[in-house]
Amino acid sequence: MSAPPPAARTLHAFSGGFLFPGAQPRRIRRILALAGWPVRPGWPDAAGAVAAWGHGPRAWRAESVAARTGAALVRIEDAFLRSIHPGRTGGEPPLGLMIDPSGGAHYAPARPSALERLLATHPLDDHALMERARLGAQRLQALDLSKYNAHDPAHGPTLPLPDPGYVLVVDQVRGDASLAMGGLDGPLPPNLFREMLVSAQAEHPGARIVIKTHPETAHGARAGHFGPQDANDRVQLLDAPVSPWALLEGARAVYTVSSQLGFEAILAGHRPRVFGLPFYAGWGLTQDEVPHPRRSRRLSRAQLFAGAMLLAPVWYDPGRDRLCAFEDALDHLDAQVRAWREDRAGHVALGMRLWKRAPLQRFYGRWRRLRFAGTDAAGVALARRSGRGLMVWAGQESATLAREAGDLPLRRVEDGFLRSRGLGAALVPPLSLVTDDLGIYYDPTRESRLERLIAAPLPPGGAARAERLMAALVAAGLSKYNLGAPPPALPPGFRVLVPGQVEDDASIRLGAGAVRTNLELLRAARAARPDAVLIYKPHPDVEAGLRPGAIPASEARALADVVVARTDPAALLAQVDEVWTITSLTGFEALLRGKRVVTLGCPFYAGWGLTEDHAPQPDRRRATPTLAALVHAALIAYPRYLDPVTGAPCPAELALERLTQGTAPHGGPALRLLAKLQGLLASQAWLWRR
């Protein structure tokens, strides 16, 4: 991260891009203020500073004022990880800035920029920094993220990638500052792109050539250097929004003038042929058409990444409204891009109770509003007419829906495992939801997306991230609903917790073994642990009178040493040695805390070698993941989280902070009253499913 000035120094601006209202100017001003450069209109003195947005159309104003007053010229540009869409086409604000107090710019090689000086002089030899750089580059590729991200993921069904073995030629927009300022003594030659294409064909005789257009050109915002007239039997023009990492993987060689895709080509293992003088050229990682007179140092990929992505930019965390490390900005962008990729085509929602529709709209209707349908037939017809997929609340899926949907995308929706401060049955809105295109996590009769995530190898950095999240969750004492008082004083001895469940819950109907009721579970635990201190905790929905599963008090007291009512499960887990459960999420929460867990059913966390299982488990579950892998799948990769403060998709870590700080959504008095009416009218299900 760029070091801010010793004290805040006012940055005078003469461009609407800094001063006007709107998401982009507000974000830019906020990042600058946090970095010690508060933006103000007005005339500077010789000790002041003037802001210029790169070498944009109005940068001359700032340059002129700086020259007349003697004020410092501070040049500002987007960092190399920005948003879903380009700023010109999507209107999205940047996630980070390059702030150059020397007035230079990373794309203008005539004078040294702050980034060039950093790459030339910084030791870049700290082991921890290099490990961060290697991991950061790996995560970018694994998450399929780039500067702009309006592309399908690499495994998308509609990805129009050419067959591997092509030579990749990267186009750029005409008139861009990186071209106008890209030479040592002025603009780059206008025919340079033609020369590059000719060189690619001559140096790779017989190879297919793929020209990748810039995203702004594909959106019609700015013209590129190549067009349909350049395509022929050998040359293909690719203007579709494809994954840059997948595109680089299939390339045998990469040719660029100064595109950021050349930087990513280096990270992907290429040695790109470079015809301009971008920031990444001249360090021994590229084949340079034009030698750089100042750059004699040889850098590794990790050193280049550390300078360009970890040290030089100022990164911003929109959820926490503060400057942050690259890793936090990456987590934020990942949450945004994942939601866009899953929701951009829109959904038709089925089986959604009335009170759930507003939260679902906030979760899944950010880019294209949800449409709701009352019947399967109406939903399928609407989805086909509107080009949307189908979404159904998991417990409301009919036996025929998948068949009726045919080739339409179909996702099942359920609450996530870190949900709220309050019960779903009490109509408290969720902080997290899961969608599953294969099955649903509580149904072991068929494969779920969660099962695949648990069995898959962890992504780069996944284990460490899961362990940090697990530690934070345990330290904060959080659980799914985060309800209840501290537990009473418990008798000494080997303590076994038996969490009750809702007996008509789908996880019991589909995932229970021979033991299917709370009373049977309590009896089984007592029979197996006759000398233990048995602690029975009723399910909060059952305690609230909203769902079935109550054990008569006399029978509960005859089997359990202690019956704890309305007790915080996280605090209780800290005081027990073992948990016996059918399929309760409390078993998963116990694993996070290092407790021994015995299952009598088939919950999602059973069958992987982490629990003692007394019921048959699916043959599919043959992998032996670590606890960190289970946690990563269940709390990071499977759910999506919505920040109740900003209303935007957010990473799991921020959702956990909101729960800890008490800023998670609450039901409010109207929803609490509606919840009580729902309990009284439970038999009238049609009221709650429309």
N, C-alpha and C positions, 0 to 999 in steps of 0.2 A: 504494500500500500504506500502511495506517495506520502512523504512526510509533510504535514501542513506547515505553514509559516510559523515562526516562534509565537506570534500573537495574531489574532484575527486582523486581516487587512482588507479593507473595503475594496471591492472589485466593481468598478464603474462600467456600466453596459450601455451600448448605443444601438442595440438590436432587439427587435421584438421577440426573437427566439429566446432571449433571457428574461424579458420583462413582461410579456403578455400573459394573460390568464391561459389556462389549459394545462392538461396533465403533464406534457413534456416540459414546458418552461418551469412549472412548479417543482417538478422532480429535479431538474437541473439546478435550480436555485437552492433547493434543500441540500443536495449533495455538496454543492460548493460551500454553503454556510457551515455544514458539519465539518468540512475539510479546512475551515479557517478562512474562507473567501466569501464573506457575505456580499451579495450583489445589490447594488443601488444604482439608480439613475443619477445623473449629475456630472459636473465637470471635475476631473481629478487635478491634483497639484503634482508637483514633481516627485513627491514621495508616494503617490498613489499608484494604482494599477488599473488597467483597462482590459476588459474581457473581449476576446474574439473567438467566434465559433469556427475553429479550423481556418481554412482559407475560403470560407463560404462567400456568397454573393455580397454580404454586407460587412465582411471582415475589414474591408478598406476603411470603414468609419473608425473602427477601433485603432487600426494602424495609424491613421491620420492624426487622431487625438493623442495617441502615445508619442508620435513624432513631434507634435507641437508643444506638448506639455512636459516632455521628459519622463512621463509616467511609464511604469513597466508594462509591457504587453504580455498578457497571460493567454496562451492559446489553449482551447479546450476542444476535446473530441470525444466521441463515444469510445468506451473500452471495447475489447474484442469479444465480449459476451454480452449481448444486448437485450433481446426480447424475442417474442414469437415472430412478429412481422417487422420489416424495416420501418423506421420512423415515418418515412414519407407515405407509406401505404397503410400502415395499421394504426398510426397515431399513438403508439405505445411509448411510454417514457423509458429512458435507458436505465440499465441496472448498474452502470458504473461509468466513470469518466477518466480520461487521460488529461491531466492538468499539467501544463508545461509553463512554469513561470519564466522560462528563458525566451518565450515567444516562438519556440520551434514547434515542429510537428513531426510525428514518427514517419509520415509518408513523404516528407519533403527533405531529401538528402543534401540539399545545397549547404545547409548549416546543421551542426549537431543538435539533435533533439535531446530532451531529458531521457527518453528511453535509450537512445544510442549511447549516451554517456554512461548510463547505468550498465548496459550490456558490456561496455568497453572497460569499465573501471571497477565495478563491484566484484568482490572476491568470488561470489557464487560458489563457495566451497563448503558451506555449512551442511552437514549431513542431514539434519532434520529438514532444512529447506529443500534439498534435493529429493528427499523422500516425498515431501509434499508435492513437489513438481511432478515426479513420476506418477504418483497416485492421481493427481489432478488431471493429467493428460489421459490416463487410463479411464477415469470416470467420465470425462467428456465423451469419449468414444462409446463406452458402455451405455451411457444415457442417451446417446445419439443427439448431442447438443452442439450447437455452433453459435456464431454471432446472431444469425437469424434462424428461426426454427419452424417455419410454416411448411414442414415436410412430413410425410408419413414415416413412421419408424421403419427400420430396415427389414422387419419381418412382416410389413403390411401387405395385404393381399393385392393391392392395386399398384404396387411399386413398379414404375416403368423403367427399370434399369436395363441397360444393354448387357449382353453377355460379356463376361470378363475377357480381358486381353486387349482392350482398346488403349489408345493414347488419348489422354485427357488434355484438352486445350481450354483454358479458363477465360471467358469473356469478362469484360467490365463495362460500366456505363460510360458513355461519352461525356466529356466535360468534367469528370470527377476531379476533385482537387488532387487526388493521389496521382493523376496523370498530368494535370496542368502544372503541378509542382514536383513531378517525379524525377526530373533530371538534375544533374549537378549544376547545370547552368540555365535551367528553364524547363519548359514542358517537354514531355517525351514526344518523339516523332509521331505524327498521326498515322503513319503506315506501319507502326511497330507490330500491331496485332496481325496484319497480313503477313509480315515477315515471320512472326512466330508460327502461324499456321503452315507456311511454306516449309519452315525448318522442321516442324513436327512430321510432316509428310516425307521430307527428304531423309531425315535421320531414322525413320522407321518405315522403310519401304514395304508396302503391302499391308501394313497394319491399319485397322479401322481407327478413325479419328472421331472422337466425341467432343463437341463444343458445348460447354456448359454455360448458359446465359446467367446473368446476375438476377437475383430475385426481383429487384426493382424493374428490370427490363421485362421480366415475365408478367409483372403486374401492370405494365404499360406506363409506369411512372417516368422512366428515362430510357432513352435508346441505348442499345449496345453497339458493338462494332461488327457483329455478324448477324445475319438474318437468313431467312429461308433460301435466298439465292445462293448461299454458300453450301447448302446440303447437296449431296450427290450419292453415288453408289458407295463411296468410301467414307464420306464425311456425314455425320449425323448431328443435327442441332437438338440439344436437349434443354428444353425450357420448363419441364415439369418440376414440381417441388420435391426433389428426391433427397435422401439422406446424403450429406457430403461424405460421411465416413464410409457408407456402402459404396458410393461412387469411387472413392479413392481406393477402396479394397479391390475393386475390379480393374483398376488401371495398371498398365505395365509401365507407364511413364506419365509425368505431369508437366505441362508447359503453362507458364503464367507470366504476366507482366509484373503485377504488384498485388494481386488479389490476396485476401486473407486465406483463401483456400490453399495457397502455396504454403502458408504457415502450418495449416492443418495437414497438408501433405507430408511435411517434415515429421510431424507427430505420428503420422500413420506409417512411417518407415520409408518414405520416398526421399529421393534427392532431386527436388524439382528443378527444371530448367527455367531460369528466371531472366527475363528480358528487361526489367526495370531495376530499381534500387529500393525495394521495400525494406522495412525494418529488419526482416529476417534474413536478408541477403548479406553476403560478405563475411559470414562467420564460419565458413567451412561446411555448411550444411546444405548448400545449394550449388547448382552449376550455373555460374553467372555469366551472362552475355557481356555485361559491363562490369569490370572490376571496380570495387569501391576504394577510393584513395585513402580513406581513414581507417577502415575496418581490417585490422590484421590479426585480431584475436581469434582463436578457434574455440568454439563453444560446443558443448554437448546439447542434445535435445532437451534434457532436463534443465540445463542452465538457461537456454533460450526461453523455455516455458516459465521458469521461475522469474526471470526479468519481466517478460511481457504480460504475464497473467497474475503473478503473486505480488510483485514488488512495485511495478510502475502504476497500475491503475488504482483509483479510489473506488472501492466497491460499496454498494448501499444495500441494506436490508430493509425492504419496504414494510415488512410486518412489525419489526421492532423499531423502525424509524431511527436507524443509526448506521454509521459506517461499520463495515464488517470485513471479514476475511473472504477470500475467493471462494472457499468451501461453502460458506453460508449463502453467498449469492448464487452459487451453483445449485444448492438445495432448493432455494426459492424458485429459480427458473425451472428446475425439474418439475416442481409441483404445478407451475403454471402451464408448462408445455404438455405435461401428461394430461391435464384436464382438457386442454384444447384438442389434443389428438383424439381423445375418447369422445368428446362432445360436439365437435365442430359440425358433424353431419346432423346432429339433433336426435332426439328420442321421442317415441310415443310411449307413454307410461300407462300401464295396466295394473289393476288391483291395488291402487293407492288410496288409502283413507284420506278423507277430506283434510284433516289437520296436518297430514304429512306433505301436502302438495306445495305449500310455500317453502319449507326447508328443501324439498327436492328441487324446486325451481332454482333456489340459490346455489345448490350443489351442481346441478347438471344443465341448467339453462342459461349459463353465462354467455355463451357464444351463439346459441340458437335455442329459443325458448322451448320448453317441454310442451308437448300436447298430451292431453289426457283422454283416455277412451274408456267407456263403460263395459265393453264386451271384447272378447278376443277377436271376433270377426271385424268389428269396427276398428279396432286398433291395427290389425294387419292391413286392412284396406287403406287406412290413413297413412300408415308407414310407407306403403308402396307408392301412394300418390305423392307424398312429400319428400321421398328420398331419405327418410329417417330409419333408424333401427328401433327395435322394441326393447322396452324395459318393464320388468314386472317385479312387484314385491315378492320375494322368494316364497313366502308361505301362501301366496295367492295364485301361484302358477297352476293352471289347469293341466290335466293329463294330455290334452290335445294341442296345447299352444305351440309346442316345438314343431309339431307336424304341420300345423296351419301356417306357422311363420316361414317354413321352407328355408330359402336361402337368405332371409332377412337376418341381420345381426340380432341376437337375443341375449340380453343381460339380466341376471337376477340380482336384486338389490336387498341388502340387509344392513343392520347397524354394524358399525365397527366395534373393535374390542376395547377402545378407549373412547367412550361415547359421550358422557355428559356429567353434569352434577344434577342427577335426578333420573327418574325412571322413564323409559320409553312408554310404558303403560300409563304413566302420569302425564303423557303428552309433552315431555320436555324435548325440545329440538335436539338433534344429534350434532356432535362436533365431527364425527367421522361416519362414513358409509363405505360399504364394499359393494363392488359389482363383479359378477362372475359370469363369464361367457360359456363355462363348461357345466357347472352344477352350482352348488352352494356349500359353504364350508361345513355346515352341520349335517349334511346328508352323505353318509359314507357309502350309500348304495351305488353311487356313481362318482366318477372323478370330478374334482373341483379344481378351479384355477389355483386355489391356495395350496392344494396338494402338490401341484407342479412346481410352484414357487419354493415350497419346503424342500422338495427333492432336487431342485436345480442347484448348481454351484453358486456360491455367493458372488455378487458383483465386486469389482475392485473397491476396497475400503468398507465393504458391507459388514464384516465381522466387527471391526472397531466401532462403526457407527451404531450397530445394534447393541454392543456392550455399553456404550455411553448412554444410549437411550434407556436401556434396562436399568442402569445404575441411577439415572435421574428419576425414573419412574418409581423405583423402590424408595429412594431418598425422599421423594415427595409424598409417599404413601398413597399413591393413586391406584384406582381400580376402574372397572367399567363404568359404574354409576356414581361412585364417590359419595355415598350416603352413609349415614349411621353415626352413632355415638361411639366413643372409645369403649373397648370391651371391659367387662367387669373383671375383678380379680379372679384368676383361674387357679384351681387346685394344682398342687405340684404333681409331677409325674410325667410319663410319656403321653403327650397330648395329641389327640387325633381329631381333626376338624372334619365334620360331615356337613357339607353345604347342601341345603335343600334346593329343589328345582321346581319349576312349573311343570306339573305332570302331564299336561296336554301340549307341552311345547314340542315343536317339530324335531328338536334335537333328541328328545326322548322317544317320540314316535318312530323316528328313522334310525336312531343311533344307539338305543338301549339294547342290552343283552337280556339275560334272564331276569335281572333285577330291573324293575321298571317304575317303582314308586319310592317315595321318600322313606316310608316305613320299612320297605324291604331293604333299602340301602342301609338304614340305621341298624337293622337286625344283622345284616351281613358284616358290617364293621364291628359290631359288638362281638359277634361270634369269632371273628378273626383276631380281635384285639381285646380279649376278656379282661385284661388287667390295665388297660390304658384308660386315661382320662378322656372320655368321649364328649366332644362338644358339638352340639347340633345347632346349626344356624339356618333358620327358615329363609326362603327366598324373599327378597323385598316386595316383589309383586304379590306374592301370597300373603305376606304380612299386611300389605295395603288392602287386601280383599279384592284385588283386581283379577287374580288368576287362581285356578285350583291347585292343591298340593298340600293342604294343611294336615298335620298329624295331630290327633287328639292329644291334649296336654298330658293326660295320664299315661298314655303309651310312650310319648316322647321322654317323660321323666323316668319311666321304668327302664329305658335303654340308655339314655344319655346322662352323664354326670352333670352337664351344664347345658341349658338351652339359652342361647343368647339372642335376644330380640333386638331388631333395629340397630345392629352393630356394624361398624365400619369393617368391611372384610379385610382391607389392607392392614389395618392395625391388628386385627385378629390373627392374620397369617404370621405376623412377626413373633407371635407367642406360641405357635404350635410346631410340632415336629413332623406331622404327616397329614395328608389329606386323602380322604376316600370320597369318590364321586362317581356318578354315572357319566355325565357329559358336561358338567358345569364348567364355565369359564374360570371359576375359582381354581380349578386344577392347573390351568395355564398360568394364572397369577401366582400360584404356589411355586411352580417351576422357576419363575423369574427370581424368586426369593430363596432358591436353593433347597426347597422342601421336597421330601419324598412324596410321590403322588401315585395312588392306586386307582385305576379306572375299572369300572364294571360295565362300561359301554364303549362307544367308539367315537370320542370327541376328536376334533381335528389334530390335537397335539399328541394323541396316542398312536401306538404302532411304529414309532420311529426310534425306539430304544431309549427314550428319555423317561418313560413311565413304566410302572408295573401293571400290566394289563391282564384282567381276568375274563375278558370277553374276546371272541375272535375278532381279528383286525383284517382289513382288506389286504389281499395279496399285493396290491399296487404299492403299498407302503414298505418298500424294501430298502430304501435309502437309510442311512444312519447320520442324519444331520446333527450338528452341534446345537446347543441351546441358542447360541447367537444366530445360527441360520434359521431356526424356528422363529425367533423374535423378529429378525429382519423380514421374513416372509409375512408374518402375522401383523406386525405393527408399522412396517415401512412400505413394503412392496404391494401388499394386497389392498389396504384401505386407501381412501382419499380423505383429506382433512380440509375443513373450511374454517378460515380465521374469523371468529365472531367480531373482531374489532374492525378489520379492513373489508370483510366480505369476500376476500379472494382465496383461491386455493393456497394451501400452505403446507410446509413439511411437518412431519410428526413431532419434531422437537418443539416447534412453535405451538402446536396444539396442546402439548403437554404443559408448556409454560402458561397458556391461557387457563387451563384447568387448575394449575397450582395457584395462579394469581386470582382465581375467582371470576375471571372475565368470560367464562364459557356461558352459552345461552341458557336461560332459565325458562320455565314454562309460563310463568306469570299467572295471575289469578283467573283469567278467563279460561286458559287451558287446564288449570287445576280443576275448575268447576266442570269443564267438559270431560275430563278424565273420570270424575266421580259419576257423571251421567252415563259415560260409556260402561262403567262397571255395573250400574243399575240396569242398563239396557243391553247387557252383553249378548243376550239371545237374539237381539235385532241386528244381526251383523251387517245387514244391507245398509244401515245408516252410516257405518264406519268404513265402507269399502267403495263408496262412490266418489 
